[in-house]
Amino acid sequence: MDRILNPRPALPEARRLFSDRALMAMIVPLLIEQLLQLVVGIADTMMVSYAGEATVSGVSLDAMIYTIFIYLFTAIGTGSAVIVSQYIGRGDRGSANLAASQGFFIAGTASLICLALTLAFGNAMLAMLYAKVDGAVMSACQIYLRIVVLSFPANAIYNAGAALYRSMGRTRTTMYVSAAMNLLNVVGNAIGVFVLKAGAAGVAWPTTISWYFAAIVMTALCFNRKNDVFVRFRDMLALKRDMSGRILRVAVPNAAEQTLFQLAKVVLGSLVSTFGTSQIAANGIGQTLWSLAACMCTSMSPVFITVVGQCVGAGDADAAAWYMRKLTRLSLILSTLWNALVLLLVPAVLPLYAVTEETRHYIWVIVIIHNIFAALVQPLTMPMSSGLRAAGDVRYSLWSSILCTMVFRTALSFALGLWLNMGIVGITWAMVLSWCLKALLDMRRFRSDRWRNRQVI
């Protein structure tokens, strides 16, 4: 542990691509952006809760499926960001421009395929996964999915543009775009739920509209030729095999990892759907609060990608290792402080949800378990994995995630949640224990230095 967290021996100033001030200039806007998105998520859940627990349960179950696609599009953006960051570090702006443009092409193509498949098979998928939920919950699932699936192309394009700006370290821009998008979403939610009384649809339509707004703005910004890296229209409309291959070598394992992670959550969501409406609702609200607690680590991950990617692109693996230690230590400090703050805020937030006392009890229990481990263990998994990916070590991250999530977490969830009758509390314990295993594996990989030998450009 000491070898990972201690940034010594000191890196000479001449090899430090990022000052402490530059790092904080990236971290703070990313944190604000994550907070804005999560506040909207909390507001969504609160507003839908006033339409009844059946509606909030249906939306929360459906959100687990929708999130699979969000993570898929984010993974494609991450693949593009790794390649762009490494080309920036190498000083090859022309290749960086081509990589950014091909990121848009791949994201757009993948989103259209996902849109078509979900429109065709979405209802059948819901019926298979959540066969035991009552009719009102299933109706909310179907309504929500049918609308938000239309946002897939906008979601993918926005993520491609945001990844480009983060590669350049310009996180303040994505923060402003996200703020405008989330403001539009909140206003739309209030109108949809309280004025139009449209239930699940009242939340789904504003989400879709706000994504298209963000995608249009982000794409326009990415065409600006004054940027260090920009996209070109001609390179967005045609496949460039060599460059797309480089992006996909990072994006495909990352997408597979994130998709498998979300599929495991969907399987576990199917298990949760058998625990009754109170636990389903607690799980949906609890996951929103979990996301709030985890947003510090989520904010640090793009910083790892930008910093480590540029160091590796410059051919300085020692600098990449030094920054990974430094950023991991910073992640632990910030995450501990942040999770303590979130726990202090829960008593003020929880009364805003229109749910039963039984549901409130379950929320408290799973949030406390989650936040303790999110403070002390999660910084050694999520951000560290992003650093390994940025160095090109993407296959290891994939296989370790399959072991920890698909095998260990899923099996333990059924053992604790179903067989030992612990319900969503057992599923929460399975999740945090899987983090512990992933942290041990990632720390061992970093110490082995085998990540230094992976090439992606």
Steps between C-alpha positions, in 0.01 A plus 500: 500500500779744592670446167183604320399797710845651554592718197874484577759501354418855396451566131721780360307819426593484132311169463185614681247563225236610752544730798287464813305804385437344158377178663257686723382703200393168345363336813275779630293548180467122463371472855253784445384335178448167677312673779270676257416173330439328830287781640282464192489124558390553857244758389369255238454229760337737746256633241407154376450384860200734519339296223509192726742223598397290201620773265829563681560125517435461126729789408778372728485151349499642150786738578728201557447395138532856368824541692654209308483711185624814674807311618548354152505847344723628779740210435525597133575857605763372742666300223519812288626705797786257570619513138460879475684552830792287390527683167491833685784376721694396190434838338324351194203737460396368158454147631324638808250681274436182301455296819249752635303497174494122485377495858189684380455258210524190721273648768232601250502163324483302826215715633284446193546124524408505869197718427367259238555190716338651809196624311455152354561287809465735800161382625596134464816566699302667779254213511783247527696686770214623716237233454392508866432873538139616512326661205539862614878464539534333159292772334734768638801300374361478147403867478836625626708272276300576186577873538856514633626259235455786253780688678766239413652687199516827694650328804772335293592818312510707817732247666733505199522879515538513878778239486688715247485809720608302806795362303615858456445569871215744422256363753349841573331498158331165558390629840320798344330285235395249764362779720281631218384149410410417860316828552290423193437150634389617845257757361360240261460247781306746714264574210463135403431364848319779683330699222428234238488217758653269242676266747793308351455673162524836676857415598599310185425774244702776671794257528489430128460865398784615727740242354435631148562855618835398653602299194439790261693746716791262561533409134506866396778566752705206372507649148687809628835503319649721770504198731820303549305205361183525292274279289470518122173432323652284227665273757176460696308345211735226386679213669878536520600144581841555657390775735166339580686180575717681756194652666313170501796315654440717806125555464388140443655349816387806696150478352489127570610564859242772558225310321564183697502706819160647416365164384593362840306788655201418280516135608518617860216742426295200392586343835405821683165500319408188701555672837183713494414861420665653810838345429472578127432866579778510762741351250411761236530794739806348666679470167445870438657579839779250427574688180521822699747338738707355214518818294843595636652180360296544181642851465857379550484234227517741200792677671691171511427446130620845394811510720617140461410496129710809426794369704494167319462676164810705585687174564546564873367195687674609821305826496179304438575281805582804714174671408299182559634482856441870557146494359408182690607657828302813414197284410507330840517829689227670300275196494518455877405863561227487238336182626496634854322812371245292310416299811442823689262618226287183484277598798410821317444333162306189605182679621461645149405156365134403522561139611407276794697467825604148403650633179681777691653241734639296211642813338686596818657157541628461145627859478709465817658175378568646159653828615753343736644286222461773237730716713770244575496246216338643187788747429724195456269353234321748273768773454788251508334293227465816289872562537583147387270541199660833411836321490350247258454214748135449411476120481611455859231738619243303301591159640538619857156664478345181364643308795399757762161606364353227284625211712575609857244779548214325323552168678537668838188711439286191448661331798444790739192665352293194411628191678580674831191720461692828550327670205653822369728522806668177391533629145666816635753294696577295189569821306744653749684170552548474122663845514747366755599216268532737201716740704739220593529387137555853364761584761685179422491582128635848554784376721597237241578774241358276226266785397806688370539264203162559331488699175187656346648758256 
